[in-house]
Amino acid sequence: MGLSLLATMSFVALWIAVLVDVHRTDSRFVKQGPKWCWMIFVATLPILGAIAWMMFGRPFFTCLLYTSP
C-alpha cells in the first residue's frame, strides 16, 4: 500500500507541475500548437500529455523567459 500511494502522489505532483508550467508559459514561446490545446491535452491525458509537453511544446530556454530585465 505504501508504494502505490507514493506512485500516486508522484503522478499527481507531476500532473499539477506540468499544468502550472503550461499555464505560466507565454503563448508566443510554445513550440507546437496553441497553448489552450496543450492545457486540454495535459488535463485529459495526464501522463501522455505531460511527456508530450516536455518533448514537443515546452520552450527550450524557460529559465530565460521568466527572468525580469
mmCIF file of the C-alpha atoms, coordinates in Angstrom:
data_MODEL
# 
_entry.id   MODEL 
# 
loop_
_atom_site.group_PDB 
_atom_site.id 
_atom_site.type_symbol 
_atom_site.label_atom_id 
_atom_site.label_alt_id 
_atom_site.label_comp_id 
_atom_site.label_asym_id 
_atom_site.label_entity_id 
_atom_site.label_seq_id 
_atom_site.pdbx_PDB_ins_code 
_atom_site.Cartn_x 
_atom_site.Cartn_y 
_atom_site.Cartn_z 
_atom_site.occupancy 
_atom_site.B_iso_or_equiv 
_atom_site.pdbx_formal_charge 
_atom_site.auth_seq_id 
_atom_site.auth_comp_id 
_atom_site.auth_asym_id 
_atom_site.auth_atom_id 
_atom_site.pdbx_PDB_model_num 
ATOM 1  C CA . MET A 1 1  ? 0.000  0.000  0.000   1.00 0.00 ? 1  MET A CA 1 
ATOM 2  C CA . GLY A 1 2  ? 2.848  2.421  0.717   1.00 0.00 ? 2  GLY A CA 1 
ATOM 3  C CA . LEU A 1 3  ? 4.452  2.050  -2.697  1.00 0.00 ? 3  LEU A CA 1 
ATOM 4  C CA . SER A 1 4  ? 1.187  2.572  -4.578  1.00 0.00 ? 4  SER A CA 1 
ATOM 5  C CA . LEU A 1 5  ? 0.474  5.681  -2.514  1.00 0.00 ? 5  LEU A CA 1 
ATOM 6  C CA . LEU A 1 6  ? 3.932  7.027  -3.332  1.00 0.00 ? 6  LEU A CA 1 
ATOM 7  C CA . ALA A 1 7  ? 3.416  6.335  -7.034  1.00 0.00 ? 7  ALA A CA 1 
ATOM 8  C CA . THR A 1 8  ? 0.011  8.014  -6.986  1.00 0.00 ? 8  THR A CA 1 
ATOM 9  C CA . MET A 1 9  ? 1.340  11.087 -5.187  1.00 0.00 ? 9  MET A CA 1 
ATOM 10 C CA . SER A 1 10 ? 4.249  11.339 -7.647  1.00 0.00 ? 10 SER A CA 1 
ATOM 11 C CA . PHE A 1 11 ? 1.851  11.082 -10.575 1.00 0.00 ? 11 PHE A CA 1 
ATOM 12 C CA . VAL A 1 12 ? -0.412 13.812 -9.187  1.00 0.00 ? 12 VAL A CA 1 
ATOM 13 C CA . ALA A 1 13 ? 2.577  16.072 -8.415  1.00 0.00 ? 13 ALA A CA 1 
ATOM 14 C CA . LEU A 1 14 ? 3.910  15.676 -11.978 1.00 0.00 ? 14 LEU A CA 1 
ATOM 15 C CA . TRP A 1 15 ? 0.482  16.356 -13.439 1.00 0.00 ? 15 TRP A CA 1 
ATOM 16 C CA . ILE A 1 16 ? -0.014 19.536 -11.395 1.00 0.00 ? 16 ILE A CA 1 
ATOM 17 C CA . ALA A 1 17 ? 3.528  20.747 -12.155 1.00 0.00 ? 17 ALA A CA 1 
ATOM 18 C CA . VAL A 1 18 ? 3.001  20.318 -15.897 1.00 0.00 ? 18 VAL A CA 1 
ATOM 19 C CA . LEU A 1 19 ? -0.394 22.064 -15.782 1.00 0.00 ? 19 LEU A CA 1 
ATOM 20 C CA . VAL A 1 20 ? 1.184  25.004 -13.951 1.00 0.00 ? 20 VAL A CA 1 
ATOM 21 C CA . ASP A 1 21 ? 4.095  25.051 -16.407 1.00 0.00 ? 21 ASP A CA 1 
ATOM 22 C CA . VAL A 1 22 ? 1.745  25.137 -19.406 1.00 0.00 ? 22 VAL A CA 1 
ATOM 23 C CA . HIS A 1 23 ? -0.307 27.882 -17.774 1.00 0.00 ? 23 HIS A CA 1 
ATOM 24 C CA . ARG A 1 24 ? 2.742  30.035 -16.949 1.00 0.00 ? 24 ARG A CA 1 
ATOM 25 C CA . THR A 1 25 ? 4.413  29.669 -20.355 1.00 0.00 ? 25 THR A CA 1 
ATOM 26 C CA . ASP A 1 26 ? 3.882  32.643 -22.635 1.00 0.00 ? 26 ASP A CA 1 
ATOM 27 C CA . SER A 1 27 ? 1.844  31.726 -25.713 1.00 0.00 ? 27 SER A CA 1 
ATOM 28 C CA . ARG A 1 28 ? 4.476  33.239 -28.009 1.00 0.00 ? 28 ARG A CA 1 
ATOM 29 C CA . PHE A 1 29 ? 7.094  30.712 -26.899 1.00 0.00 ? 29 PHE A CA 1 
ATOM 30 C CA . VAL A 1 30 ? 5.110  27.456 -27.149 1.00 0.00 ? 30 VAL A CA 1 
ATOM 31 C CA . LYS A 1 31 ? 6.875  25.356 -29.786 1.00 0.00 ? 31 LYS A CA 1 
ATOM 32 C CA . GLN A 1 32 ? 3.973  23.347 -31.241 1.00 0.00 ? 32 GLN A CA 1 
ATOM 33 C CA . GLY A 1 33 ? 0.302  24.296 -31.346 1.00 0.00 ? 33 GLY A CA 1 
ATOM 34 C CA . PRO A 1 34 ? -1.713 26.812 -29.332 1.00 0.00 ? 34 PRO A CA 1 
ATOM 35 C CA . LYS A 1 35 ? -1.463 26.951 -25.561 1.00 0.00 ? 35 LYS A CA 1 
ATOM 36 C CA . TRP A 1 36 ? -5.148 26.166 -24.980 1.00 0.00 ? 36 TRP A CA 1 
ATOM 37 C CA . CYS A 1 37 ? -4.752 22.871 -26.875 1.00 0.00 ? 37 CYS A CA 1 
ATOM 38 C CA . TRP A 1 38 ? -1.867 21.917 -24.588 1.00 0.00 ? 38 TRP A CA 1 
ATOM 39 C CA . MET A 1 39 ? -3.941 22.689 -21.493 1.00 0.00 ? 39 MET A CA 1 
ATOM 40 C CA . ILE A 1 40 ? -6.766 20.437 -22.714 1.00 0.00 ? 40 ILE A CA 1 
ATOM 41 C CA . PHE A 1 41 ? -4.348 17.700 -23.797 1.00 0.00 ? 41 PHE A CA 1 
ATOM 42 C CA . VAL A 1 42 ? -2.481 17.656 -20.479 1.00 0.00 ? 42 VAL A CA 1 
ATOM 43 C CA . ALA A 1 43 ? -5.701 17.842 -18.445 1.00 0.00 ? 43 ALA A CA 1 
ATOM 44 C CA . THR A 1 44 ? -7.393 14.943 -20.267 1.00 0.00 ? 44 THR A CA 1 
ATOM 45 C CA . LEU A 1 45 ? -4.395 12.641 -20.832 1.00 0.00 ? 45 LEU A CA 1 
ATOM 46 C CA . PRO A 1 46 ? -2.106 13.353 -17.872 1.00 0.00 ? 46 PRO A CA 1 
ATOM 47 C CA . ILE A 1 47 ? 0.860  11.021 -18.451 1.00 0.00 ? 47 ILE A CA 1 
ATOM 48 C CA . LEU A 1 48 ? 0.904  11.201 -22.244 1.00 0.00 ? 48 LEU A CA 1 
ATOM 49 C CA . GLY A 1 49 ? 0.176  14.935 -22.128 1.00 0.00 ? 49 GLY A CA 1 
ATOM 50 C CA . ALA A 1 50 ? 2.999  15.605 -19.665 1.00 0.00 ? 50 ALA A CA 1 
ATOM 51 C CA . ILE A 1 51 ? 5.516  13.674 -21.745 1.00 0.00 ? 51 ILE A CA 1 
ATOM 52 C CA . ALA A 1 52 ? 4.345  15.336 -24.966 1.00 0.00 ? 52 ALA A CA 1 
ATOM 53 C CA . TRP A 1 53 ? 4.530  18.801 -23.379 1.00 0.00 ? 53 TRP A CA 1 
ATOM 54 C CA . MET A 1 54 ? 8.094  18.216 -22.194 1.00 0.00 ? 54 MET A CA 1 
ATOM 55 C CA . MET A 1 55 ? 9.172  16.899 -25.599 1.00 0.00 ? 55 MET A CA 1 
ATOM 56 C CA . PHE A 1 56 ? 7.205  18.970 -28.118 1.00 0.00 ? 56 PHE A CA 1 
ATOM 57 C CA . GLY A 1 57 ? 5.523  22.008 -26.550 1.00 0.00 ? 57 GLY A CA 1 
ATOM 58 C CA . ARG A 1 58 ? 7.772  23.411 -23.864 1.00 0.00 ? 58 ARG A CA 1 
ATOM 59 C CA . PRO A 1 59 ? 10.222 26.168 -24.868 1.00 0.00 ? 59 PRO A CA 1 
ATOM 60 C CA . PHE A 1 60 ? 13.921 25.335 -24.728 1.00 0.00 ? 60 PHE A CA 1 
ATOM 61 C CA . PHE A 1 61 ? 15.071 28.264 -22.598 1.00 0.00 ? 61 PHE A CA 1 
ATOM 62 C CA . THR A 1 62 ? 12.420 28.563 -19.888 1.00 0.00 ? 62 THR A CA 1 
ATOM 63 C CA . CYS A 1 63 ? 14.907 29.955 -17.377 1.00 0.00 ? 63 CYS A CA 1 
ATOM 64 C CA . LEU A 1 64 ? 15.436 32.963 -19.642 1.00 0.00 ? 64 LEU A CA 1 
ATOM 65 C CA . LEU A 1 65 ? 11.711 33.523 -20.186 1.00 0.00 ? 65 LEU A CA 1 
ATOM 66 C CA . TYR A 1 66 ? 10.815 34.095 -16.534 1.00 0.00 ? 66 TYR A CA 1 
ATOM 67 C CA . THR A 1 67 ? 13.632 36.451 -15.597 1.00 0.00 ? 67 THR A CA 1 
ATOM 68 C CA . SER A 1 68 ? 12.930 40.148 -15.387 1.00 0.00 ? 68 SER A CA 1 
ATOM 69 C CA . PRO A 1 69 ? 15.120 42.598 -17.356 1.00 0.00 ? 69 PRO A CA 1 
# 
